[in-house]
Amino acid sequence: MNKQDCGILVVDDELIVRESLTKWFREDGFRVDSAESAAVALKKLQGQSWNLMLVDIKMPGMDGIELLQRVKEINKDLIIIMITAFASVDTAVKALKEGAYDYITKPIDPDYLDHLVEKALKQQQLTLENQRLRDTVSELSAGELIGDSPEIKKVVELIDTVAATDTTVMIRGESGTGKELVARAIHNKSPRRYFPIVTVNCGGMTETLLESELFGHERGAFTGAQYRRKGKVELADGGTLFLDEVGNVDAKTQMDLLRVIETKQFTRVGGTDVIKSDFRVICATNRNLEKAVKDGFFREDLYYRLNVFAIEVPPLRGRRGDVARLAHFFLEKYSLQMNKRIQSFSAEAMHALKGYDWPGNVRELENAVERAVVVSPGPTIERDHLPLQTLSAPQGNGKRLEDIERVHIEQVLRETAWNISRSASILDIDRVTLYHKIEKYGLKREP
């Protein structure tokens, strides 16, 4: 850790505290500045980069807790240590819940504070290095669609055909097939690749929350809206707006979406200013939208506006020839992340992987390999390192897809002790969809 590269901002309304802390850390080699109020601190956050803030809780005007909340919206990785002359467990708990790293009281022990700051900065450095590693792996993952099967080659051909255009694309396929990966591949090969691709998960959001997520809001637009927030449509200006699980959008938002796609103009929630945004639309769904249109749940005009160019992503059971290559890709990915020297699968393990029907598709395969890497002592993944459902799965017995899905969902729910959020994440579906499937299959938690 190079201290000269680490910026510390001291925020306290007491001059003596600001001068003392600034002197301590400057003599220790850090880049240090101070602010006498939350308002001044927010201005200094815009002008320079900071690693750590020391924030007094009791200040005139905006207090330290509100400043903490504002700062975490701007930069969630910034370390914030709260300072107070009023030792209060309630205040400490509140600060920690809002994202503070730690809490100290006045009079300040400089040795303890030095130790705390050094520990926090080392942890931050480690976190950022791990994030860079994950980003590197993610870039490898998003850089190409893994597989040599005719089915996946057809998808790649369609991506190459539509990428150079600004045409709206609808990606269809079961959960876990890699629809977002296809969307990113289209964006990365398009002229918009130097601008962001912004993802909106439309599943499981209330109408109000989705509206704010898409269009942003002005301060005071609703209870809890303490500041202006840009929406995903605005952030996608110049790039791509990816609407994941678009089939779950409510009726009002469908109308708003149609309008903004056609005009490229919108207003924030609670605002009056018309904002322009130049973006391309790519959407994805695992629902039968034609049936949803027929049943009156999805607007016909929005459906035709979105379904200009369709790409169907095949389920993994429809391209079994890609299982081995995908499994080796995930083995390399998680061995690198976990710093383990695992190089291969045993013949029995690979046979089990190839024989399983993978109702959760590529996402389920990735989870299975990740688990195997966790439990394997190395250097080979054995058959008994794989999840139970993979080992016991019927191989080619002609079971209905719904039967396979029911067994898979039940297995995941059991393994997570019926943690709905965790199960939905593993299954790569939103919680609303999972509740519907639990009801559909009559699944019940065992006492």
VONUBA-812482 format. One record per residue (C-alpha): x, y, z. Coordinates in steps of 0.001 Angstrom, whole numbers, padded with zeros to 6 digits, always signed. Each point is the difference from the previous one (the first is absolute). Layout:
BEGIN
XYZ
...
This chain:
BEGIN
+000000+000000+000000
+001505+003309-001134
-001189+002575+002546
+000607+002907-002368
-002627-001475-002316
-002555-000314+002815
-002280+002991+000588
-001574+000669+003400
-002723+002634+000482
-000722+001217+003554
-003519+001392+000511
-000624+001713+003355
-001468+003350+001044
+002660+000395+002731
+003137+001733-001292
+002318-001608+002547
-001120-003493-001003
+000490+000732-003705
+003470+001490+000561
+001136-002808+002314
-001144-002857-002245
+001333+001706-003134
+003406+000463+001649
+000141-003607+001252
-000730-001602-003329
+001996+002460-002102
+003107-000718+002113
-000675-003697-000535
+000254+000490-003772
-003670+000093-001039
-001640+002528-002311
-002387+001819+002352
-002609+002746-000192
-002815+001145+002292
-003528+001414-000169
-001899+001913+002675
-003445-001222-001151
-001753-002739-001948
-000748+002407-002851
+003688+000890-000413
+000931-003692+000185
-002396-000874-002844
+001597+002683-002185
+003490-001346+000741
-001163-003514-000896
-000776+001220-003509
+003384+001629-000498
+002378-002783+001119
+000106-003717+000675
+000023-001190+003614
+000580-003334+001674
-001231+000754+003505
-002098+002579+001861
-000040+000794+003714
-003458+001470+000688
-001334+001621+003159
-003563-001080+000744
-001162+003187+001728
+000309+002941-002430
-002240+002996-000723
-002232-000373-003044
+000509-003372-001638
+001280-002373+002698
+002518-002800-000401
-002577-002763-000473
-001659+001803-002916
+003415+000763-001502
+000864-003693+000317
-003157-000911-001914
+000698+002535-002746
+003632-001069-000390
-000896-003696-000273
-002311+000860-002899
+002888+001757-001727
+002740-002539+000773
-000903-003190+001850
+003676-001015+000272
+001077+003116+001924
+000949-000864+003601
-001790+002120+002603
+000946+000018+003687
-002406+001905+002246
+001156+002236+002861
-002098+001206+002935
+000354+001457+003459
-003206-001748+001002
+000670-003685+000422
-003315-001603-000935
-000609-003611-000908
-003113+000968-001957
+001912+002577-002043
+002820-002451-000630
-002371-002712-001194
-001807+002444-002269
+003291+001202-001509
+001173-003567-000622
-003340-000971-001560
+000291+002959-002359
+003396-001240-001198
+002567+001543+002373
+003195-002033+000352
+000354+000711+003725
-000719+002455+002794
+002314+001862+002422
-000635+002465+002815
+001632+003239+001144
+002535+000556+001462
+001692-001892-002817
+002829-002420+000719
+002444+000657-002893
+001668-003416+000248
-003336-001796-000176
-001156+002195-002872
+003240-000633-001928
-000484-003732+000423
-003662+000204-001064
+000754+002081-003108
+002878-002274-001067
-002183-003086+000437
-002863+001578-001969
+002212+001072-002895
+001647-003432-000239
-003443-001616-000098
-001088+002460-002690
+003082-000779-002073
-000655-003742+000281
-003661+000488-000959
+000914+002036-003072
+002596-002571-001076
-002585-002774+000339
-002471+002101-001978
+002554+000471-002763
+000495-003761-000067
-003763-000577-000224
-000253+002608-002740
+002767-001742-001927
-001796-003322+000279
-003306+001646-000934
+001599+001544-003068
+001232-003447-001024
-003484-001342+000605
-001708+002782-001948
+002540+000056-002778
-001404-002991-001853
-002827-002478-000039
+001516-003323+000997
-000778-002929-002302
+000541-001645-003371
-003455-001470-000526
-002011+000934-003118
-002651+001517+002276
+002369+002482+001670
+001755+000753-003303
-003396+001048-001384
-000412+002410+002935
+003440+001473-000704
-000933+000502-003664
-003145+001879+001016
+002008+002157+002414
+002443+000903-002775
-002895+000791-002340
-001793+002432+002310
+002873+001483+002038
+001034+002670-002505
-003563+001335-000271
-002087+001971+002495
-002872-002486-000282
-001937-000953+003132
+000731-003605+000993
-002103-002432+002021
+001934-002905+001526
-002111-002984+000974
+000838-003101+001946
-000360-001826+003286
+001463+001346+003228
+003734-000573+000246
+000683-000405-003723
+002157+003137-000214
-002347+002627-001403
+001906+002860+001641
+003248-001376-001430
-001553+000177-003474
-001085+003596+000667
+003515+000976+001063
+001472-001707-003054
-002281+002051-002259
+000969+003213+001816
+003723-000795-000034
-000065-000501-003776
-002098+003107-000681
+001043+003599-000728
-001345+000822+003487
+002599-002184+001735
+001936+003038+001294
-003078+001024+002018
-001584-002028+002815
-002473-002843-000166
-002445+000645+002846
-002038-002925+001346
-003469+000276+001541
-001394-003141+001635
-003719+000486-000521
-000988-003073+001989
-001333+000273+003532
-000080+003845+000172
-003046+001979+001050
-001394+002540-002455
+001379+002961+001990
+003433-001525+000460
+000348-000977-003661
-001122+003455-001135
+002666+001633+002192
+002597-002549-001138
-000676+000751-003657
-000586+003747+000010
+001583+001228+003232
-001592+002478+002377
+000297+003510+001331
+000633+000822+003633
-003265-000144+001944
-001823-001948-002728
-001131-002502+002631
+000704-000947+003604
+003687-000825+000356
+001078+001797-003188
+002571+002254+001700
+002012+000755-003123
-000255-000017-003789
+000747-003336-001602
+000688-000780-003643
-001896-002952-001430
+001334-002832-002147
-001440+001523-003195
+002033+003161+000576
+003143-001947+000910
-000291-002004-003237
+000373+003142-002152
+002255-000897-002927
+000006-003676+000938
-002407-002903+000441
-002972-000456+002321
-000443-003694+000826
-003467-000818+001363
+000284-003415+001639
-003232-001969+000629
-001975+002674-001857
-003053-002245+000039
-000516+000828+003692
-000463+003762-000524
-003307+001364+001368
-002620+001594-002283
+000763+003663+000818
+003745-000405-000444
-000601-001807-003299
-001663+003155-001291
+002844+002194+001330
+002585-002304-001560
-001697+000115-003398
-000017+003792+000094
+003669+000368+000982
+001153-002604-002548
-001825+001822-002788
+000886+003594+000999
+003289-000482+001919
-001354+002604+002444
-001262-000244+003574
-000383+001870+003280
+001248-001083+003398
-002586-000991+002618
-001105+003226+001660
+001670+002119-002686
-001155+002147-002901
+003165+000330-002113
+000025-002081-003187
+003218-002023-000226
+001329-001519-003209
+001925-003258-000124
+001368-001774-003069
+000048-003719+000746
-000475-003355-001666
-002436-002508+001485
+000735-003657+000545
-002467-002011+002064
-000257-003550+001284
-002797-002223+001228
-000750-003615+000886
-003765+000583-000275
-002300-000756-002896
-000697+003609-000961
-002338-000970-002824
-002281-001663+002556
+000422+002967+002369
-001140+002321-002806
-002958-002257-000798
-000991-000147+003688
+000224+003791+000336
+003015+000054+002351
+002463+001536-002467
-000606+002890-002394
-000104-001095-003624
+001607+003231-001258
+002901-000330+002458
+000427-003659-000964
+000412+000875-003680
+002311+002908+000884
+002284-002356+001936
-000227-003113-002173
+001735+001453-003065
+002890-002467-000082
-000289-003163+002094
+002749-002300+001252
-000910-003296+001641
+002638-001268+002436
-000143-003822+000137
-000240-001849+003324
+003126-001875+001066
-001701-003385-000478
-000411+001054-003652
+003757+000443-000447
+001511-002753+002126
+003167+000105-002085
+000889+003276+001728
-000244-001343+003562
+003628-001147+000223
+001436+003254-001326
-002218+002089+002267
+000892-002149+003009
+003743+000442-000646
-000490+003748-000427
-001737+000268+003391
+002612-002286+001563
+002759+002377-001102
-002018+003034+001121
-000697-001198+003554
+003375-001646+000502
+001538+003408-000737
-002400+001808+002323
+000559-002443+002864
+003737-000377-000627
-000301-003795-000335
+001970-002229-002356
-002818-002065-001495
+000622-000944-003604
-002509-002582-001189
-003106-002145+000478
+000092-003731+000479
-001647-002101-002722
-002848-000859+002401
-000580+003658+000900
-000086+001073-003648
-002369-002854-000821
-002382+001246+002705
+000225+003586-001290
-000722-001041-003581
-002870-002286+001012
-001900+002515+002123
-002882+001953-001593
+000961+003389+001585
-003463+001544+000564
+001827+003070+001360
+002138+000098-003158
+003457+001626-000084
-000594+001786+003316
-000645-003323+001729
+003111-001522-001595
+002082+002934+001207
-001362-000381+003541
+000709-003736-000062
+003613+000508-001091
+000506+002786+002556
-001207-002303+002783
+002243-002783-001248
+003026+002316+000076
-000858+000964+003578
-000169-003586+001307
+002721-001583-002129
+003479-000306+001567
+001340-000177-003590
+001456-000441-002512
-003030-001806-001547
-003750+000479+000373
-001463-003397+000896
-003587-001122-000479
-000881+000280+003698
+001106+003657+000034
-002989+000889-002171
-003397+001034+001451
-002376-002790+000954
-002586+000745-002688
+002685-000275-002712
+001094-003432+001269
-003505-001383+000403
-001481+001539-003136
-001764-002307-002463
+001995-000191-003213
-002036+000051-003197
-003127-001599+001522
-002421+002303-001791
-001311+001791+003069
-002083+003098-000614
+001792+003343+000349
-002507+001092+002666
+000842-003078+002104
+003698+000767-000251
-000587+003656+000891
-002146-000897+003015
+002656-002375+001370
+002734+002571-000582
-001879+002842+001717
-000875-002240+002934
+003656-001037+000351
+001224+003619-000013
-002626+001056+002556
+001021-002856+002258
+003712+000806-000287
-000620+003666+000910
-002406-000842+002853
-002746+001683-002041
+001806+003326-000213
-002077+001496-002837
+002480+002749-000947
+002978-002389-000080
-001966-002664-001891
-001195+002518-002595
+003610+001157-000506
+001247-003581-000512
-002870-000752-002398
+000618+003327-001806
-003623+001095+000288
-001682+002778+002015
-001807-000723+003270
-003459+000599-001497
+000614-002682-002636
+001306-002392+002666
-003136+000493+002133
-002141-000743-003074
+001937-003218-000683
-000264-001078+003661
-003764+000462-000252
-000141-001655-003437
+001798-003152+001178
-001644-000056+003447
+003384+000053+001765
-000056+000172+003782
+002722+000448+002564
+000624-003123+002054
-000530+000470+003762
